[in-house]
Amino acid sequence: MIYTETAKETEGRRKVFLRKWRLKCRAVADSLEEDGEALFAFTRLPSSQWKSARITNAIERLHEELKRRIKTKTVLPSAETAAMLFWALLASGQISMRKVGGWKTLGQPPAKSSIDLAA
């Protein structure tokens, strides 16, 4: 469902999935219906940004690296210190972040409905 080209196609595949799995395993279908809007929030963005929005590999990798570095220091005195550590690691090349896909369209607003950032 998440690898479609358009939001309309994503919604179509979602409906097909729900019809099939409602018969086989109602709990799976209920779960997708309950959280479907949050799961497919990336479809409200320009399609060039979908890949960067739907996967969290870069964020997870960064989080693990920062956890590893902070573990040796036991505690950081402030949020500013954590930010300094992040930027120092990034500037030194010890960690890297992949390029955000669709960066040219970052200025475009999302589609009409709002995106739940807490999701």
C-alpha positions in Angstrom: 0.0 0.0 0.0 2.8 2.5 0.8 4.6 2.0 -2.4 1.9 3.4 -4.7 2.3 6.4 -6.9 -0.8 8.4 -5.8 -2.9 8.9 -2.7 -5.9 7.7 -4.6 -4.2 4.4 -5.5 -3.1 4.0 -1.8 -6.6 4.4 -0.6 -7.8 1.9 -3.3 -5.3 -0.7 -2.1 -6.2 -0.1 1.5 -9.9 -0.8 0.7 -9.0 -4.0 -1.1 -6.8 -5.1 1.8 -9.6 -4.4 4.3 -12.1 -6.4 2.3 -9.8 -9.4 2.2 -8.6 -9.4 5.8 -11.9 -8.5 7.4 -12.9 -12.1 6.5 -9.6 -13.8 7.4 -8.6 -11.8 10.5 -11.0 -9.1 11.7 -8.5 -7.7 14.3 -6.0 -6.8 11.5 -8.7 -5.0 9.5 -10.0 -3.2 12.6 -6.4 -2.1 13.5 -5.8 -0.7 10.0 -9.2 1.1 10.0 -8.5 2.6 13.4 -5.0 3.9 12.7 -5.1 4.2 8.9 -5.2 8.0 8.8 -2.0 8.2 10.8 -0.3 5.4 8.9 -0.9 7.1 5.5 -0.4 10.7 6.6 2.6 10.9 4.2 0.2 10.8 1.3 -0.8 14.4 2.1 2.7 15.6 1.2 4.0 16.1 -2.3 4.8 12.6 -3.8 8.5 13.5 -4.1 8.7 13.5 -0.3 6.9 10.2 0.3 9.9 8.0 0.6 11.6 10.3 3.2 8.4 10.6 5.2 7.3 7.0 5.3 10.6 5.4 6.5 12.5 6.2 9.6 15.8 4.5 9.0 17.8 7.7 9.1 16.2 8.8 12.3 16.6 5.4 14.0 20.3 5.2 12.9 20.9 8.7 14.3 19.1 7.9 17.5 21.1 4.7 18.1 24.4 6.6 17.4 23.5 9.3 19.8 22.5 6.8 22.5 25.8 5.0 22.1 27.7 8.3 22.5 25.6 9.6 25.4 25.9 6.2 27.3 29.5 6.9 28.1 28.8 10.3 29.5 25.8 9.1 31.6 24.0 12.4 31.4 24.1 15.6 29.3 23.7 18.8 31.3 21.2 20.4 28.9 19.4 20.2 25.5 22.0 22.6 24.1 24.7 20.1 25.0 22.8 17.3 23.1 22.5 19.6 20.1 26.2 20.4 20.2 27.1 16.7 20.3 24.8 16.0 17.4 26.2 18.8 15.2 29.8 17.9 16.2 29.3 14.3 15.2 27.6 15.4 11.9 30.4 18.0 11.1 33.2 15.5 11.8 31.6 12.9 9.5 31.3 10.3 12.3 27.6 10.2 11.5 25.8 11.0 8.3 22.2 11.6 7.2 21.0 10.6 3.8 19.6 13.3 1.6 15.9 14.1 2.1 14.0 13.1 -1.0 11.9 15.8 -2.5 13.8 18.6 -0.9 12.9 21.0 -3.7 9.2 20.6 -2.6 9.7 21.1 1.1 8.2 24.6 0.8 4.9 23.3 -0.5 2.1 23.0 2.0 0.6 19.5 2.7 -2.8 18.6 1.2 -6.0 20.1 2.7 -6.3 17.9 5.8 -3.8 18.4 8.6 -1.0 16.0 9.5 -0.9 14.6 13.0 2.8 15.1 13.9 2.4 13.1 17.1 1.7 10.0 14.9 
